[in-house]
Amino acid sequence: MQKSALAALAALVSLAAEPAFATGLLSCESGDQSGWKPQSELEAKMVSEGWQVRRIKEDGGCYEAYGTTPDGERVEAYFHPVTLELLLVARRGQILFQKED
C-alpha cells in the first residue's frame, strides 16, 4: 500500500514540475519580461508583413506565434520578445527557417 502511495506522489510531483520547462523548439535569452515588447506589437508587425495570426504566447523566453505566412503556409514561428526578430519558422516539427547566429 505504501509503495503505491509513493508512486502516486511521484507522479503528481513530476506532473506539477512539467510546466516549468519550455515546450517548443527554441528558447531565448531575453531577460526580464519588463523589457519585452507587447504581444500586440508583434501581432501588428506580423499582420503588416502579410501574416494571418491565430495565437501568440510566451514559450521558453520567446514569443511563439501560430498563424499563416504571407505564402499561405500554416506554421509556428518564434520571435525574440525584445527585438521582435524572427528566429525560427516550423511546420509540423520540420524547421523551414532558422536564423543563423
C-alpha positions in Angstrom: 0.0 0.0 0.0 2.8 2.4 0.9 4.6 1.8 -2.5 1.5 2.7 -4.5 1.1 5.9 -2.4 4.7 6.8 -3.1 4.3 6.1 -6.8 1.2 8.3 -6.9 3.0 11.1 -5.1 6.0 10.8 -7.5 3.6 11.0 -10.5 2.0 14.1 -9.1 5.3 15.8 -8.4 6.5 15.1 -12.0 3.3 16.5 -13.5 3.5 19.6 -11.3 7.1 20.2 -12.4 6.5 19.8 -16.1 5.1 23.3 -16.9 8.3 24.8 -15.8 10.1 23.6 -18.9 9.7 25.2 -22.4 7.7 23.0 -24.7 8.7 24.5 -28.0 11.6 24.2 -30.5 13.6 27.2 -29.2 14.4 29.2 -26.1 15.6 32.8 -25.9 17.9 34.7 -23.6 15.5 37.6 -23.3 16.0 39.0 -19.9 13.2 40.3 -17.6 9.7 40.5 -19.1 9.5 44.2 -18.2 11.9 44.8 -21.1 9.8 42.8 -23.6 7.7 44.5 -26.3 3.9 43.7 -26.0 2.5 40.8 -27.9 0.1 43.3 -29.6 3.1 45.0 -31.2 4.3 41.6 -32.6 0.9 40.9 -34.0 0.7 44.3 -35.7 4.2 43.7 -37.2 3.2 40.3 -38.5 -0.1 41.5 -40.0 1.7 44.4 -41.7 4.1 41.8 -43.3 1.1 39.7 -44.6 0.8 37.1 -41.9 -2.5 35.9 -40.5 -2.1 35.4 -36.8 -4.1 32.9 -34.8 -2.3 33.0 -31.5 0.8 34.4 -29.8 2.1 33.1 -26.5 5.3 33.1 -24.4 7.4 29.9 -24.6 10.9 29.4 -23.4 11.6 33.1 -23.2 10.5 33.7 -26.8 7.2 34.7 -28.4 5.7 31.7 -30.2 3.2 32.7 -32.8 0.8 30.3 -34.7 -0.5 31.5 -38.0 -0.2 31.6 -41.7 2.7 33.0 -43.6 2.3 35.5 -46.5 2.9 32.5 -48.7 -0.1 30.7 -47.2 1.7 28.1 -45.1 0.3 27.3 -41.6 3.3 27.4 -39.2 4.6 28.2 -35.8 7.1 31.0 -35.6 9.4 32.1 -32.8 10.3 35.8 -32.3 12.7 37.4 -29.8 10.4 39.4 -27.4 12.8 42.4 -27.1 13.6 42.9 -30.8 10.7 41.0 -32.4 13.2 39.5 -34.7 12.1 36.3 -36.5 14.2 33.4 -35.1 12.6 30.2 -36.4 9.7 29.0 -38.5 8.5 25.4 -38.4 5.6 23.3 -39.7 4.7 20.0 -38.0 8.1 19.8 -36.4 10.0 20.5 -39.6 12.2 23.6 -39.5 11.6 25.8 -42.5 13.7 28.7 -41.4 16.2 29.3 -38.6 18.2 32.5 -38.0 21.9 31.9 -38.2 23.9 33.0 -35.2 
